[in-house]
Amino acid sequence: MIISLAWIVMLPLSFSLVYLGVELAFGLRPLPDEVWKGFDRPRKVTILIPAHNESAGISLTVSALRAAAPTAEIVVVADNCDDDTAWLAQQEGATVAVRHDRERRGKGFALAFGREVLERDPPEVVIIIDADCRLAPGSAERLALRALVSGLPVQASNLLTSDRASPLVAVSNFAMLVKNLVRARGITRLGGGAMLFGTGMGFCWPLFARLPLATGDAVEDLSLGLWLARQGVPVDLDDRALVTSNAAPIESSRAQRSRWEHGFLRTAAVKGVPLIMEGLLKRSRNLTSLGAHLLVPPLALLMLLSVTALAAVAAVGFWKGYWLPLIIGGSAFTFAIIMLLISWWNYGRAVLPFADLLRVPFYILWKIPIYIGFFTRNQKDWNRTQR
């Protein structure tokens, strides 16, 4: 019985660790840079910004986007705002749509409202940007052209920045880089499509017009990416296009992280294995790889579970003299750690200095209340992070 429990604990974790390592291995190199020569650039591109009480930064966001994408129209949806977000955005030259609906709250409803406004004179391409984000120069043009030519949704790399990050914020920034750059490349190579990140997303109008946006889903980007995959529409990743946002102080980010990670865990528990089965039945690499991707918990949780499980199966080994679960689990854990360290060496040293790398255990401990909260106060509502 004890040995069976050791296998029940170790096999799923070993799968997650190995698949994480494989994604990282496939994502270490940049994707081929598609050259879109001979294609006309979109005549009309709209940057759509859902904004809820963003008066502190909306002016800078609009002006920065205007500089990065001078030919694009900027539309701000001031969604259920209690401040002067709408007025400030308008002062910077953005077109503003004001929405008040206290019952239907959340980013998905704001985007659906923005789409209704755009339907009067639809653009060729819509790029969704969060109200606290910046686009790197040239990124809007890359996203718009790829979305128009391919007809697919195009996702930019989405990273966090900070000038003087505390050690725990630096660890968080590196985790974001692993997820939204290295693993995103890996899943693209493995399955032919990436995930959506909620910001830095480009859609040609015919596709954008039929997206199921009007939902209160707390992880609307994740759900939208899975919906697209089931429609046979993979997400194209342009890892040379870049959208960034300032990292929140660690003490201000717990609610936002709870919302996203609780939503991811709920989605993974319900859809992970069924997606793999559906992908195998349909012979779809995209669905299969996305299902496997969902079965890899957030990095901090995966490390916490793995160390705990390895300690438990080591105790079983000493008690029963049966070491195979420990050998398999330990090998999988070692493989994942090696690939994470290679990813850090290649891309993360500027984000996470070596001295801060040693703080990773403290970051994992800081996140334990988030994972306990999944069972005690599951976060399902939309919220914004104070930055």
N, C-alpha and C positions, 0 to 999 in steps of 0.2 A: 504493500500500500504506500509506504513512504517513498519507495523508488518510483512508483507510478506518479506520485505527486511531483517529484523532482522533474520528471519528463514533462508533465503538464505545464509546469512553471517555465521550464527552460526552453522548450521547443518554440513557442510563439515569440519569446524574446530573442532567441537566436535568429529566427527569420527576420525580425525587425532590424536587428543589428547588421545582419549580412546585407539586407536590401539597402539600408542606409549606406553601408560601405560601397556597394555597387553603384548607387546613384552618385556618390562623391567621386568615385573613380572615373565614371563616364563624364562627369562635369568639370574635371580639372582643366580641360582645354576649352578655349572660346569656341563658340559655334562658328561654322563657316559664314563669312560675311557675304550675304546675297547682294549682288550688284544689279540694281533695278534700272538698267540702261534701256533707252528706247521707249520708256513709258512717260506719259504726261502726268505731271504732278496734279493732285486734286485742286480744283478751282476754289472750293469752299470747304474749309475745315473749321469745326467748332470745338472749342475746349469747354467742356461742361463741368462745373464745379458745384457739388452739393455742399451747402454751408449751414451749420447750425450754431448760432452765437459765436461767430468768428471775427468779431470786431477788432480783436487785438492784433490780428495778422492778415486780414483779408486784403487790405490795401497793398501790403508788400507782396502778397501772393499774385494779385492781378498784375501789378507793375512788373514783377519778375517774369511772369508768363508772357506778357506783352513783349518784353525784351527777347525772350527765348524763342517766341513764335510770333513775329510781328505781323504776319499775314492772316493769322487765325482770328476768328471771332471768339470772344470770351463771354460765356453765359454763366451767371451765378444764380443758383437756386437758393434763395434765403428761406430756409425751411424752419418754420416754427420758431423764429428768432425773437428774443426779448431785448435785443440790443440794436445798434445801428449798422449791422452787417450790410444790409441792402444799400443804405445811403453811401457808405464808404466805398463799396464796390462800384457803384454808379459813378462816384466822383473820379474813380480811376479809369473810367471809360468802358466798363463792362456792361453788357445787357443784363438786367436783373429781373428775375421772376420770383415773386413773393408767394409763399405757400403757407397757409394756416390750416392745420387739421390735427387737432390734439388726439384724435382717436387712431389715425393711421400714421404712426411715427416711424422714422427710420430712414436710412440712406436709400433703400430700394424705392420707397414711395417718393422721395425727393427726385431721384433719377427719372422715375416714370413721369412725374410732373414736368420736369425739364424736357423730356421727349415730346410731350404734348405741345409745349411751346414751340419746339423746333419743327413740328409737323407742318406749321404754316408755311415755312420756306426751308425745307430740309437741306442740310449740308450733304456733301459727299461722304465725309468722314467725321465721326465724333470721337474725341479723346476725353476720357474721364480722368479728372485729377482731383485729389482731395484738397481741401481748403488750406492745409498746412504744408503742401508739397511744392517742390520746384522741379522744373524740367531742365535737363542739361541742354546747352545749345545744340541745335540740329536734331534733337530727339523727336520733337513733334513732326518734323518733316519725314523722318524715317518711319515712325509709326503710321502716319497718314498714308504714305505711298505704299507701304507693305499691305496695309489693310485694304486699300482700294484695289490693288493689283491682284492680291490673293483671294480676297473675299473672306478671309479668316480673321478672327479676333487676334490682335497683336499685343503682347504684353512686354513692357519695358522692365529692365532690372529695377528693383525697388529696394533702396538701401537707406539706412539711418546714418546721420552724421551728427557730430558733436565736437565742439572745439576743445573743451577741457572736460572730458567725460570722467566720471568717477569709475573706479574699477568695475563695479557691478553693471553700470551702464555700458562700459566697453565690452564686457562679456555678452550683454544683450545685443549690442550692435553686431558682434561677430556671429552670434546665433542667427540673426537676420540675414547676414551675408551668406551664411551656409545655406539657409533655406531658399532665399530669393535669387541667388546667383548660381552657386555651385550645384546644389541639388536640382534647381530649375533646369540647368543645362543637362544634367544627368537624365532626368525624367523625359526631357525632350528627345535625347538620343535613344533612350530605351523604348519609348512609346510613341514618339512622333508628335507629342503635344505636351504643353506645360500646364500649370495651374494659373488662375487669375489671382492677382494680388489686391484688387480693389481700387488701385490708382495706377496711372500710367498705362491705361488700357485703350487701344484704338479699335474702332469698329466702323466698317463701311455702313452706310445708312440702311441698305436693305436688310442686313443682319441685325443692326441695332433696333430697327423698327419692330422686330418680332421677339425680342428678348423678354422673358418673364420678370420684369423689374419690380413690379408693385407688390413687394412682400416685406414683412417685418422681420425677416430672417436676420439674426445677429451676425451671421457669417455669409452675407449675401454673395460675396465674391467666390467663395468656395462652392456654394450651391449652384451659382451660375455656371462656373467652369464644368461642374459635373453634368449639369443639364445640357450644355453644349456637346460634351463628349457623347452623351447618349443620343444626340441628334446626328452624330457622325461628323461633328465640327471640332477639330483639334485646335488648341490655342497655340499660335505661333509665338515663339519667344525671340525677341530682338535684344540680345544681351549687350549690344553696343548703345542702345537707347537707355537713358537713365533718368529715373525720377527719385528724388531724395526728400527726406523730411528730417527735421531736427529731433533728436532723441529726447524723450521726456525724462525729467529727473526720476530716479528709481522709485522715490516715495510717491510719485504722482501717477504711476503707470499700472498699479496693481489691478484696478478695475478694468482698464482696457485689455490687459493681458488675460484677465479672467474671462472676459467676454469672448475673445478670440479662441483661447485654448479650450474653454468649456464647449464652445460651438464646434471646434474641430473634433474633440473627443466624442461628442454626441453624434456627429456625422460619421466618424470612423466606426463607431460601434454599430451603427445601423446599416451603413452602406459599403464598408470596406470589403468584406468577404463576398457579398452579393455582386459587387462590381467585378471582382476577380472572376467569379463564376460566369457572369454575363460576358465578360471579355473573352474567356476561353470558349464559350459556346459560339460567340459571334466571330471568333478568330480576330479580335480587335486588340492590337498591341496597346492602343491608347487607353481603352477601358481597363485592361489587365494591369497596366503599369500604374494607373491612377488608383485603382483599388489597393495595390500593394503599397503605394505611397501613403495612403490613408492609414495603413496598419503600422506605420512608423510613428510612434508618439512624439510629441515635442521633445527636443533634445534633452532638456533638463530632466523631464519625467523619465525618458528612456534610460538615462544614466542612473537615476535614482533607483528605478526598478531593477536594472541590470546588476548594480552593485549589491543590492539587497538579495536578489535571487542567487547570485553567485556565492554569497556568504552562506545562504541556506543550503544550497546543494553541496557546498564544501563540507558543511556539518554532516550532511547525509553521507558523504564519502568517508569521513572519519568514523561515522557510526556503523555503516553497513559495508564499508570497503568497496563501494561501487562508485567509480569515478567518471564513467562515460558522460553523464549529463554535465559535469563540471568541465570536462575536456572540450565538449562541443560548445557549451556556453562561453567558456573562457576564450576559445579560438575566435568565436564570432565577435565577442567584445573587443578582443585585441585587434581584429581586422578593422572594426569600426573606429576605434581610437586612433589607429595608424592613419586611416584615411582622413580623419578630422585634423590630425596634426599636419599632414601634408597640405590639406586645404588651408590651414592657418599659415603655414610657411609660405605658400604661394600667394595668398590673398589677404590674410588676416593680420599680419604683423603691424601694419600701420593703424589698424582699427583696434587691435588688442595687443599691446606690448607684452613681452614675456612676463614682466613682473605682475601684470594684471591677469595673465593666463593662470597664475597660481591661485587666483581668487575664485576660480570656477566652482569649487565645492561650496563656497559661501553663497554664490548665486543660486545653486541648486537648493540649498537650505532655505533661502529667501522665498523660493517659489513653492515650497511645500504647502503653505496655507492656500495657495491658488488651487492645488490639486485636491486638498481636503474639501475646499469649497465646492468642487464639482459634485460632491455627494450631499453637502449640507446647505449650500445656497447657490445653486447653479445659476450662472449669469447668462440670461437670455435676451436682455434688452440692450438697445443701442446706447452707447455713451461716448463721450469725447474725452480725450486726455488733455489735462492742463500741461502746456509746454512752456 
